[in-house]
Amino acid sequence: MKLNYWLAGMLLGLACGAQAAEFELALSKDSAAIDILNDSAMLGSGGAELSFGGLYNDADDIEAHIGLLVRGVPAGEQPFSFGLGGRIYFANLDEADASVGALALGAGARYLIPGNIPMTVGADVYFAPGITTFSDGEDLLDLKIRFEADVLPSATAFIGYRNVVVNIEDGPSYDIDENVHLGIRILF
């Protein structure tokens, strides 16, 4: 039943984000993650990435997030780009019998590997300390590392690792996701 709510929320996000520039799907042996990304040149000097997404795992945990990451390139022709931003997380952890809300700050870095096929190595990290984590959580960490290759002008394939961990109030840390995943991102 919870899966139905999660899927309904993702479809609602698709409907609300009809202007979205990219749709991303990442699958691992234990989880499925969906992200809708919308680049906006109106924010920041290099633009910003507005995102809405979520994750569902085989323990019936549901995580959803909404975020903004402002990206930029250092002065000169550099293959690096960096970003700073934040996300709001909501999670219903079935196995831990807990719910968590969090406001996290984040950073991202990308390195473009020059070549005939554009390839990128990147990492994003978001952290919410105890002061901005609510309900049953004490803090939240979301780490994502990946290698991407543009296989078509409007499609990117990637392999990566994601770890989303929450420290539960008066309990142990709980991994919502800690897996290697494969995925695609489609530009539309």
C-alpha positions as CSV (number, residue, x, y, z in Angstrom):
1,M,0.0,0.0,0.0
2,K,2.9,2.4,0.8
3,L,4.3,1.8,-2.6
4,N,1.1,3.1,-4.1
5,Y,1.4,6.3,-2.2
6,W,5.1,6.7,-3.2
7,L,4.2,6.1,-6.9
8,A,1.3,8.5,-6.7
9,G,3.6,11.1,-5.2
10,M,6.1,10.6,-8.0
11,L,3.4,11.0,-10.7
12,L,2.2,14.1,-9.0
13,G,5.7,15.4,-9.1
14,L,5.9,14.6,-12.8
15,A,2.6,16.5,-13.4
16,C,3.7,19.5,-11.3
17,G,7.1,19.5,-13.0
18,A,5.9,19.4,-16.5
19,Q,8.6,21.9,-17.4
20,A,11.3,19.6,-16.0
21,A,14.4,19.3,-18.1
22,E,15.5,15.8,-17.0
23,F,14.1,12.6,-15.7
24,E,16.5,10.2,-13.8
25,L,15.9,6.6,-12.7
26,A,18.5,4.7,-10.7
27,L,18.1,1.0,-9.7
28,S,20.0,-1.2,-7.3
29,K,19.4,-4.7,-6.0
30,D,17.5,-3.2,-3.1
31,S,16.2,0.2,-4.1
32,A,14.7,2.4,-6.8
33,A,15.2,6.1,-7.0
34,I,13.5,8.7,-9.2
35,D,14.6,12.4,-9.6
36,I,13.1,15.1,-11.7
37,L,15.6,17.9,-12.4
38,N,14.9,21.3,-13.8
39,D,17.7,23.7,-14.7
40,S,17.0,27.3,-14.3
41,A,19.3,30.0,-15.6
42,M,17.4,32.6,-13.7
43,L,19.0,31.7,-10.4
44,G,22.7,32.1,-9.6
45,S,25.4,33.2,-12.1
46,G,25.8,29.7,-13.5
47,G,22.2,28.6,-13.1
48,A,20.5,26.3,-10.6
49,E,19.2,22.8,-10.4
50,L,15.7,22.4,-8.9
51,S,15.0,18.8,-8.0
52,F,12.2,16.7,-6.7
53,G,12.7,13.0,-6.1
54,G,12.4,10.0,-3.9
55,L,13.6,6.5,-3.1
56,Y,11.8,3.3,-2.3
57,N,13.6,0.2,-0.9
58,D,12.9,-3.5,-0.3
59,A,12.3,-2.8,3.4
60,D,9.2,-0.6,2.4
61,D,11.0,2.6,3.4
62,I,10.0,5.8,1.5
63,E,12.2,8.9,1.2
64,A,11.2,12.0,-0.7
65,H,13.2,15.2,-1.2
66,I,12.9,18.7,-2.7
67,G,16.0,20.7,-3.4
68,L,17.9,23.5,-5.0
69,L,21.6,23.4,-6.0
70,V,23.3,26.4,-7.5
71,R,26.1,25.3,-9.9
72,G,29.0,27.3,-11.2
73,V,32.3,26.9,-13.0
74,P,35.6,28.4,-11.6
75,A,37.2,31.2,-13.6
76,G,38.7,30.2,-16.9
77,E,38.1,27.1,-19.0
78,Q,38.1,24.5,-16.3
79,P,36.7,20.9,-16.5
80,F,35.4,21.3,-12.9
81,S,32.1,22.6,-11.7
82,F,30.9,23.1,-8.1
83,G,27.6,23.6,-6.5
84,L,26.0,24.6,-3.1
85,G,22.5,24.3,-2.0
86,G,20.0,22.6,0.2
87,R,17.3,19.9,0.4
88,I,14.2,19.2,2.4
89,Y,13.8,15.4,3.2
90,F,10.8,13.4,4.4
91,A,11.2,9.7,5.2
92,N,8.9,7.0,6.5
93,L,11.1,4.2,7.7
94,D,8.9,1.0,8.0
95,E,11.5,-1.4,9.4
96,A,12.7,1.2,12.0
97,D,9.1,2.3,12.7
98,A,10.2,5.9,12.5
99,S,9.5,9.1,10.4
100,V,12.1,11.7,9.7
101,G,12.0,15.2,8.4
102,A,15.2,17.2,7.7
103,L,16.6,20.4,6.2
104,A,20.0,19.7,4.8
105,L,22.8,21.8,3.3
106,G,24.7,20.3,0.4
107,A,27.6,20.5,-2.0
108,G,28.4,18.9,-5.3
109,A,31.4,18.7,-7.6
110,R,31.8,17.4,-11.1
111,Y,34.8,16.7,-13.3
112,L,34.3,16.6,-17.1
113,I,36.6,14.0,-18.7
114,P,37.5,15.4,-22.2
115,G,36.9,13.0,-25.1
116,N,34.6,12.1,-28.0
117,I,32.0,10.7,-25.6
118,P,31.4,13.3,-22.8
119,M,32.0,11.5,-19.4
120,T,31.8,12.9,-15.9
121,V,32.8,11.9,-12.4
122,G,30.9,13.6,-9.7
123,A,29.8,13.6,-6.1
124,D,27.0,15.2,-4.1
125,V,26.7,15.3,-0.3
126,Y,23.9,16.6,1.9
127,F,23.9,16.7,5.7
128,A,21.3,17.7,8.2
129,P,22.5,18.1,11.8
130,G,20.3,17.5,14.8
131,I,19.0,21.1,15.0
132,T,17.4,20.8,11.5
133,T,16.3,17.1,11.8
134,F,12.8,16.5,13.1
135,S,10.5,13.7,14.3
136,D,12.4,10.5,15.1
137,G,15.7,11.5,13.5
138,E,18.9,12.9,15.0
139,D,20.7,13.7,11.8
140,L,20.7,12.7,8.1
141,L,23.5,12.1,5.6
142,D,23.0,11.6,1.8
143,L,26.1,10.8,-0.2
144,K,26.1,10.0,-3.9
145,I,29.2,9.3,-6.1
146,R,28.9,8.4,-9.8
147,F,30.5,8.0,-13.2
148,E,28.3,9.2,-16.1
149,A,28.6,8.9,-19.9
150,D,26.5,10.7,-22.5
151,V,25.4,7.8,-24.7
152,L,23.1,10.0,-26.8
153,P,22.6,13.8,-27.1
154,S,19.6,13.5,-24.8
155,A,20.4,10.4,-22.7
156,T,23.1,9.7,-20.1
157,A,23.9,6.4,-18.5
158,F,25.6,6.1,-15.1
159,I,26.9,3.8,-12.4
160,G,27.3,5.0,-8.9
161,Y,27.1,4.5,-5.2
162,R,24.6,6.1,-2.8
163,N,24.4,6.0,1.0
164,V,21.4,7.6,2.7
165,V,21.8,7.1,6.5
166,V,19.7,8.5,9.4
167,N,20.6,8.4,13.0
168,I,17.4,7.5,14.9
169,E,16.6,9.2,18.2
170,D,17.5,6.8,21.0
171,G,18.5,4.1,18.5
172,P,21.1,3.1,16.0
173,S,21.9,4.5,12.7
174,Y,19.7,3.3,9.9
175,D,20.7,2.9,6.2
176,I,17.8,3.9,3.9
177,D,20.1,3.0,1.0
178,E,23.6,1.8,0.7
179,N,24.1,0.3,-2.7
180,V,25.8,0.5,-6.1
181,H,23.2,1.5,-8.7
182,L,22.8,1.7,-12.4
183,G,20.7,4.4,-14.0
184,I,19.7,6.6,-16.9
185,R,18.9,10.3,-17.2
186,I,16.8,11.5,-20.1
187,L,16.6,15.1,-21.3
188,F,13.2,16.2,-22.4
